[in-house]
Amino acid sequence: MKTDLTDTTSSKINKALVLGRRAIGTPAVGMVLTLVIVTDEENAYDALKAANEASREHPSRTLVVIKRVSRSPRDRSKARLDAEVRLGADASTGETVVLRLYGEVGDHAQSVVLPLLLPDAPVVVWWPVNAPTDPAKDPLGALAQRRVTDTYASEQPIHELTARADAYTPGDTDLAWTRITPWRSMLAAALDQVVCEVTSAEVEGEEFNPSVELLAMWLAERLKIPVRRSKSSGPGLTSVRMETSSGPIVLDRPDGSLATLSIQGQPDRAVALKRRDTAELIAEELRRLDPDDTYATALRFGLERLDEEAAVTAPDLDVETAAEPAPEAAAESAAPAAKPGAKPAAKKAPAKKAAAK
């Protein structure tokens, strides 16, 4: 059941929800939370589709906030609210209200959303794209217990991670972190099978993927080891290698669906580790609405700190040439001691450059 409301108000939308529930024979409200999706017209369809699939596990009232930009100055000066109310089969197991805000009302979206929130129910705000730098200080984010962003959808994902760490507030989370939940579970299970000491690790994944950085920071913070990152053609995360006192532990997923777990002294095992879609990620985030302390600790570890520790264990590419120095190198060795000091700085430069990407 769909109801279109043009140039409407929040009270009229609430009335349409009540009348719609009576018309389809479900006068009671069986929703467990309110999910507010803040997006643009381009990404609204995909975000709403994912929310509807997640509502099968978490029945919710979904409010889609779309701020429309008028072309002419005259239209931009006019404030208008259009709404589309969906109930029954058109809204999966919950209720959906699509709000399109025109003109100055777009700057006061919280005033439109506040009367539509379910009473005595948690609120989750999700920005599929164009998330604010500080979600907790956003007018809509201030209404929520959980604030979900996705740094993978930003133009500069790695820089966005640093901004998220500086502005972190309990209740913030990131779908880039949710994507690595199966990886974290599998690596923890692998370490439970052997008695060893982990000395270093390497995380491999496609470039500009914040999940690679988050997994590397999680390993470095939890195991207190240096972690290196390397690029691959993807898709997503492709491999994690941990060097231990009992031999290497490798989790490799070259095709994005099936992974191979290799432990020294044990046969290789195939592990289902497929890339999950957005609906599964949102459903996972809605299962628990308390602050994610593990995410906060990994995020605050710091990309710069990760670079410095990785640079310490960087392989020496000049070992062979150092064993047989050329005549020119022998002559330069008599120069002032500034030359040997410049070599470690050259090793750290690639790690810094990788973080900037």
GUKE-282584 format. One line per field, with one value per residue (C-alpha): residue number from 0; x, y, z. Coordinates in steps of 0.05 Angstrom, whole numbers, always signed. Layout:
<torbas>
pos <- (NUM, ...)
xx <- (X, ...)
yy <- (Y, ...)
zz <- (Z, ...)
</torbas>
This chain:
<torbas>
pos <- (0, 1, 2, 3, 4, 5, 6, 7, 8, 9, 10, 11, 12, 13, 14, 15, 16, 17, 18, 19, 20, 21, 22, 23, 24, 25, 26, 27, 28, 29, 30, 31, 32, 33, 34, 35, 36, 37, 38, 39, 40, 41, 42, 43, 44, 45, 46, 47, 48, 49, 50, 51, 52, 53, 54, 55, 56, 57, 58, 59, 60, 61, 62, 63, 64, 65, 66, 67, 68, 69, 70, 71, 72, 73, 74, 75, 76, 77, 78, 79, 80, 81, 82, 83, 84, 85, 86, 87, 88, 89, 90, 91, 92, 93, 94, 95, 96, 97, 98, 99, 100, 101, 102, 103, 104, 105, 106, 107, 108, 109, 110, 111, 112, 113, 114, 115, 116, 117, 118, 119, 120, 121, 122, 123, 124, 125, 126, 127, 128, 129, 130, 131, 132, 133, 134, 135, 136, 137, 138, 139, 140, 141, 142, 143, 144, 145, 146, 147, 148, 149, 150, 151, 152, 153, 154, 155, 156, 157, 158, 159, 160, 161, 162, 163, 164, 165, 166, 167, 168, 169, 170, 171, 172, 173, 174, 175, 176, 177, 178, 179, 180, 181, 182, 183, 184, 185, 186, 187, 188, 189, 190, 191, 192, 193, 194, 195, 196, 197, 198, 199, 200, 201, 202, 203, 204, 205, 206, 207, 208, 209, 210, 211, 212, 213, 214, 215, 216, 217, 218, 219, 220, 221, 222, 223, 224, 225, 226, 227, 228, 229, 230, 231, 232, 233, 234, 235, 236, 237, 238, 239, 240, 241, 242, 243, 244, 245, 246, 247, 248, 249, 250, 251, 252, 253, 254, 255, 256, 257, 258, 259, 260, 261, 262, 263, 264, 265, 266, 267, 268, 269, 270, 271, 272, 273, 274, 275, 276, 277, 278, 279, 280, 281, 282, 283, 284, 285, 286, 287, 288, 289, 290, 291, 292, 293, 294, 295, 296, 297, 298, 299, 300, 301, 302, 303, 304, 305, 306, 307, 308, 309, 310, 311, 312, 313, 314, 315, 316, 317, 318, 319, 320, 321, 322, 323, 324, 325, 326, 327, 328, 329, 330, 331, 332, 333, 334, 335, 336, 337, 338, 339, 340, 341, 342, 343, 344, 345, 346, 347, 348, 349, 350, 351, 352, 353, 354, 355, 356)
xx <- (+0, +28, +4, +33, +30, +51, +68, +52, +71, +96, +27, -6, +46, +32, -42, -30, +10, -47, -100, -56, -46, -121, -133, -87, -113, -52, -70, -15, +56, +104, +168, +230, +269, +270, +321, +335, +371, +402, +420, +411, +364, +418, +431, +362, +337, +396, +396, +321, +326, +379, +339, +277, +316, +346, +276, +258, +305, +293, +222, +230, +202, +248, +251, +288, +311, +327, +347, +328, +365, +322, +351, +325, +335, +259, +247, +303, +270, +206, +203, +164, +159, +135, +126, +112, +83, +92, +59, +47, +81, +112, +151, +171, +158, +161, +138, +173, +166, +206, +215, +236, +257, +258, +285, +299, +265, +325, +367, +319, +310, +312, +247, +213, +240, +231, +154, +159, +204, +174, +164, +208, +247, +321, +340, +394, +418, +453, +491, +504, +543, +565, +569, +586, +655, +627, +563, +547, +544, +500, +428, +400, +458, +443, +375, +406, +437, +477, +506, +527, +573, +613, +682, +688, +638, +678, +726, +787, +773, +841, +837, +765, +788, +833, +776, +731, +783, +789, +714, +695, +636, +609, +554, +592, +607, +629, +607, +681, +691, +630, +658, +717, +677, +685, +760, +769, +730, +769, +837, +819, +796, +861, +903, +862, +885, +960, +1003, +1051, +1075, +1057, +1116, +1090, +1034, +1018, +949, +938, +879, +858, +880, +836, +799, +791, +775, +848, +871, +821, +840, +914, +902, +860, +916, +969, +930, +907, +972, +1021, +1059, +1082, +1034, +1049, +1000, +1008, +965, +930, +881, +824, +768, +769, +813, +853, +902, +928, +994, +1017, +1088, +1090, +1140, +1106, +1106, +1064, +988, +957, +885, +880, +818, +835, +765, +722, +682, +724, +785, +841, +867, +938, +970, +1039, +1035, +961, +927, +898, +824, +773, +733, +669, +687, +644, +636, +571, +521, +497, +433, +473, +519, +462, +427, +490, +496, +424, +434, +469, +458, +510, +576, +628, +689, +731, +720, +737, +802, +824, +804, +842, +905, +926, +949, +1013, +1031, +1017, +1065, +1121, +1118, +1113, +1174, +1215, +1206, +1211, +1255, +1324, +1326, +1401, +1426, +1459, +1491, +1516, +1551, +1592, +1602, +1622, +1686, +1643, +1606, +1673, +1696, +1631, +1637, +1694, +1647, +1613, +1564, +1504, +1499, +1483, +1431, +1394, +1381, +1330, +1291, +1286, +1255, +1201, +1180, +1142, +1101, +1081, +1063, +1018, +979, +968, +934)
yy <- (+0, +68, +137, +199, +265, +330, +393, +359, +360, +310, +306, +289, +234, +205, +205, +170, +116, +103, +101, +56, +5, +2, -7, -68, -97, -87, -31, -50, -24, -83, -45, -53, +9, +69, +68, +137, +135, +201, +197, +229, +210, +171, +123, +121, +60, +15, +38, +27, -41, -62, -34, -73, -138, -124, -109, -183, -195, -127, -100, -25, +41, +65, +140, +158, +231, +259, +332, +356, +414, +460, +489, +560, +611, +621, +547, +544, +597, +556, +504, +441, +370, +313, +243, +173, +125, +51, -4, -78, -115, -50, -41, -113, -128, -56, +14, +60, +135, +169, +243, +293, +360, +422, +491, +515, +455, +414, +451, +429, +355, +337, +377, +335, +268, +277, +271, +208, +169, +109, +123, +85, +52, +59, +102, +85, +135, +109, +151, +106, +164, +234, +222, +281, +286, +283, +241, +252, +328, +323, +345, +278, +238, +271, +235, +165, +114, +85, +122, +80, +107, +75, +103, +57, +102, +166, +197, +191, +130, +130, +204, +192, +140, +190, +239, +185, +170, +243, +252, +184, +183, +119, +94, +108, +50, +38, -14, -19, -49, -94, -124, -154, -190, -259, -246, -228, -290, -336, -308, -314, -386, -402, -376, -418, -482, -473, -453, -401, -330, -284, -240, -201, -200, -175, -155, -154, -121, -75, -2, +51, -1, +22, -49, -67, -11, -29, -103, -84, -37, -89, -141, -92, -69, -137, -176, -119, -135, -96, -105, -89, -74, -92, -79, -130, -128, -149, -160, -129, -164, -220, -247, -244, -276, -282, -303, -345, -385, -448, -427, -382, -379, -356, -339, -329, -309, -293, -296, -261, -322, -383, -377, -425, -430, -455, -473, -502, -577, -582, -595, -535, -523, -489, -436, -401, -327, -292, -218, -197, -148, -84, -116, -167, -113, -70, -130, -145, -74, -74, -137, -98, -25, -15, +20, -23, -16, -62, -17, +44, +14, -8, +59, +99, +57, +106, +97, +135, +88, +29, +57, +68, -3, -34, +5, -26, -95, -73, -121, -95, -94, -76, -137, -169, -105, -90, -158, -139, -64, -30, +12, +75, +51, +37, +107, +137, +98, +145, +205, +236, +192, +228, +176, +115, +156, +173, +100, +84, +147, +120, +55, +91, +134, +79, +63, +137, +141, +80, +112, +175, +134)
zz <- (+0, -21, -3, -35, +3, -31, +8, +73, +147, +198, +231, +165, +153, +222, +207, +140, +177, +226, +171, +129, +185, +196, +122, +117, +182, +227, +276, +325, +317, +317, +302, +345, +323, +277, +220, +190, +122, +100, +27, -41, -97, -134, -77, -45, -83, -64, +8, +16, -16, +33, +92, +70, +68, +136, +164, +157, +216, +249, +236, +237, +215, +160, +147, +83, +84, +15, +9, -60, -92, -134, -198, -196, -139, -136, -123, -72, -31, -25, +31, +16, +43, +0, +29, +5, +57, +44, +85, +78, +21, -5, +59, +73, +147, +171, +152, +103, +95, +40, +56, +2, +30, -13, +2, +73, +104, +83, +135, +190, +174, +248, +259, +206, +230, +306, +306, +263, +310, +345, +419, +469, +413, +394, +335, +284, +232, +169, +118, +56, +24, +42, +117, +162, +191, +262, +259, +333, +324, +263, +279, +256, +287, +354, +355, +349, +394, +336, +276, +216, +162, +105, +92, +31, -5, +8, -42, +4, +48, +84, +103, +124, +174, +208, +213, +243, +296, +316, +321, +349, +397, +430, +384, +319, +272, +201, +149, +130, +199, +193, +129, +166, +220, +186, +177, +250, +272, +227, +248, +322, +312, +275, +333, +382, +346, +358, +417, +389, +392, +335, +315, +255, +204, +134, +107, +32, -3, -58, -57, -24, +17, +89, +112, +99, +145, +199, +199, +202, +261, +297, +291, +312, +372, +396, +384, +398, +335, +273, +215, +142, +87, +14, -47, -91, -148, -101, -94, -24, +26, -6, +44, +116, +135, +207, +224, +288, +328, +301, +228, +184, +188, +122, +105, +30, -9, -82, -112, -60, -40, -20, +25, +43, +114, +119, +186, +193, +205, +187, +120, +83, +94, +49, +86, +62, +65, +13, +7, +39, +10, +44, +71, +111, +138, +162, +193, +232, +257, +281, +323, +378, +391, +447, +432, +395, +440, +396, +336, +377, +402, +332, +301, +353, +344, +289, +218, +232, +289, +244, +191, +241, +269, +200, +176, +231, +201, +128, +89, +73, -3, -4, +34, -27, -51, +19, +22, -40, -39, -103, -106, -106, -43, -9, -24, +2, +67, +86, +80, +142, +181, +151, +96, +139, +177, +113, +95, +150, +130, +59, +86, +123, +64, +26, +88, +96, +23, +28, +84, +43, -10)
</torbas>
